[in-house]
Amino acid sequence: MRAARALLGIDQKRLSELSGVSVPTIQRMETSKGNVRGVVDSLTRIIAALDQAGVELIAENVVSSSTGRGVRFKEPSNPVHP
């Protein structure tokens, strides 16, 4: 979520406004380790808001259906963090 916000140049407050999800909920989701944890409705609203704003979230092992620039996380061959 942080990467998506960074691509859009928005803060948590703006994502909250776009999605209708509270800032504390967004903060909690962003501090989740591994997969983002949260209520399905909240996750759905955030994903929809990011999509409307122009960010496509791409699941693992899924080909992007859109065109455009972007980034994707992959398993590093040389991890930065031990």
HUTA-V424678 format. One record per residue. RES is the residue in three letters. SS is DSSP state (2 for helix, 1 for strand, 0 for the rest). D_LAST is the distance of its C-alpha to the last C-alpha in whole Angstrom. Layout:
res=RES ss=SS d_last=D_LAST
res=RES ss=SS d_last=D_LAST
//
This chain:
res=MET ss=0 d_last=23
res=ARG ss=2 d_last=21
res=ALA ss=2 d_last=21
res=ALA ss=2 d_last=25
res=ARG ss=2 d_last=26
res=ALA ss=2 d_last=25
res=LEU ss=2 d_last=26
res=LEU ss=2 d_last=30
res=GLY ss=0 d_last=29
res=ILE ss=0 d_last=30
res=ASP ss=0 d_last=29
res=GLN ss=2 d_last=28
res=LYS ss=2 d_last=32
res=ARG ss=2 d_last=33
res=LEU ss=2 d_last=31
res=SER ss=2 d_last=33
res=GLU ss=2 d_last=36
res=LEU ss=2 d_last=36
res=SER ss=2 d_last=35
res=GLY ss=0 d_last=37
res=VAL ss=0 d_last=34
res=SER ss=0 d_last=33
res=VAL ss=2 d_last=31
res=PRO ss=2 d_last=29
res=THR ss=2 d_last=29
res=ILE ss=2 d_last=27
res=GLN ss=2 d_last=25
res=ARG ss=2 d_last=24
res=MET ss=2 d_last=23
res=GLU ss=2 d_last=21
res=THR ss=0 d_last=19
res=SER ss=0 d_last=19
res=LYS ss=0 d_last=16
res=GLY ss=0 d_last=16
res=ASN ss=0 d_last=19
res=VAL ss=0 d_last=22
res=ARG ss=0 d_last=24
res=GLY ss=0 d_last=27
res=VAL ss=0 d_last=31
res=VAL ss=2 d_last=32
res=ASP ss=2 d_last=35
res=SER ss=2 d_last=32
res=LEU ss=2 d_last=30
res=THR ss=2 d_last=33
res=ARG ss=2 d_last=34
res=ILE ss=2 d_last=31
res=ILE ss=2 d_last=30
res=ALA ss=2 d_last=34
res=ALA ss=2 d_last=34
res=LEU ss=2 d_last=31
res=ASP ss=2 d_last=33
res=GLN ss=2 d_last=36
res=ALA ss=2 d_last=35
res=GLY ss=0 d_last=33
res=VAL ss=0 d_last=30
res=GLU ss=0 d_last=29
res=LEU ss=0 d_last=27
res=ILE ss=0 d_last=26
res=ALA ss=0 d_last=25
res=GLU ss=0 d_last=22
res=ASN ss=0 d_last=25
res=VAL ss=0 d_last=27
res=VAL ss=0 d_last=29
res=SER ss=0 d_last=30
res=SER ss=0 d_last=34
res=SER ss=0 d_last=34
res=THR ss=0 d_last=34
res=GLY ss=0 d_last=33
res=ARG ss=0 d_last=29
res=GLY ss=0 d_last=26
res=VAL ss=0 d_last=22
res=ARG ss=0 d_last=21
res=PHE ss=0 d_last=17
res=LYS ss=0 d_last=16
res=GLU ss=0 d_last=13
res=PRO ss=0 d_last=12
res=SER ss=0 d_last=12
res=ASN ss=0 d_last=10
res=PRO ss=0 d_last=7
res=VAL ss=0 d_last=7
res=HIS ss=0 d_last=4
res=PRO ss=0 d_last=0
//
